[in-house]
Amino acid sequence: MKVLALGIFDGVHAGHQQIIKTAKHLGEVTVMTFDPHPTSVVAPERTPSQLISVKDRIELLKQAGATYVEVVNFNKDFSQLSPDQFIEDVLLGRFKAEHVVIGENFNFGFKAQGSPKYLSEVGPKYGFGVSIVKLQEERGSTISSTRIRSLIIDGEIERANELLTRRFYLKGPVVHGEKRGREIGYPTANLGLSPLATIPADGVYAGWLSVGESRWAAAISIGTNPTFPGVRGRQVEAYAIDQVGLDLYDQEAKIEFGFRLRDTLKFDGLAPLLEQMKKDCDQARELTSK
C-alpha cells in the first residue's frame, strides 16, 4: 500500500516519529514535507527558526522509517490551493496515495481551511484511507517543534533533547573570529550559522564538536564575550577539550549540545576568567565521558 505521511517535520521529534511509525505499520511510507516553512510564505513576519536543515530533516525522516521523502516547494501558488485542489492535485495526482497519515493538528489548503476531520470524511470518497495520529505529550504538554524551539532558546537543552530523542546540534563552517581563545590557551571553533538557525540561550554548555570523522568532547560558549571590551555579535564557539594544534577553518563542523553548565558572566580580568574556564572544561570533560 502507498502510504503518505504529511507534515513539516522540523526537528523530527518524538511526535513526528510516532506519525512515521503509524504509517510504517500500514505499508511503504513516503513522507511529504515542505520547504520553505509555510509560515514564511503566508505570514513572513512570523517565520520560525529552523531546528534542522532540510537535508538533515530528510536523513532523520529516513532513519525514523520513511522509504522516500519528497520536499514540496511551498510557494504562493501552492498556498492558494483549495483543500479539494490539494487532495486532487497533490495527494492523488502527484503521489497517488492509497492511505494518508497526519497529526491531529495538520491543516491544509488555502488559509488552512482543510482540517483532519474534513480529510477523514472525504478521503474514502476519493479512494484513500486516513489515519489521524494523536499528538504526543510530555509532562502534560504537547510535544511540538514550537515548544522545542522555546526550550532551546531558553537554554533548557536537556529538556529539548528529551523531546527530540537525540541531542540538539548546530552545523556550519568554521569561520575566523577574533582569535582571542587561541591567545589565552583555549582555541575555539567559531561556527558560521544560517540566519534561520535556532540558537540556544547565551551561556556555557558541555557537548561535542565533530569535523569529518573526528569527534571531541567540547566546552561550548554562546554570547558576546562581555569580559573583553568592544561591541561584537553573538558567537557560537566550541573548544575541543585536550586537543592541540587543530586547524578546522573552512571545514563544516557540528556542535552537539548535551548539558547547560552556567550563564554567561563578565569577569574582572583575565585571571578569574581562566580559572572559570578550567572549571568549565573539567565539568564538560566529566559530563561527556559518562
Buried (B, 14 or more C-beta within 10 A) or exposed (E): EBBBBBBBBBBBBBBBBBBBBBBBEBBEBBBBBBBBBBBBBBEEEEBBBBBBBBEBBBBBBBEBBBBBBBBBEBEEEBBEBBBBBBBBEBBBEEBEBBBBBBBEBBBBBBEEEBBBEBBBEBBEEBEBBBBBBEBBEBEEEBBBBEBBBBBBBEBBBBBBBBBBBBBBBBBBBBBEBEEBBEEEEBBBBBBBBEEBBBBBBBBBBBBBBBBEEEEBBBBBBBBBBEBEEEEEEEBBBBBBBEBEEBEBEEEBBBBBBBBBBEEBEEBEEEEEBBEBBEBBBEBBBEBBEE
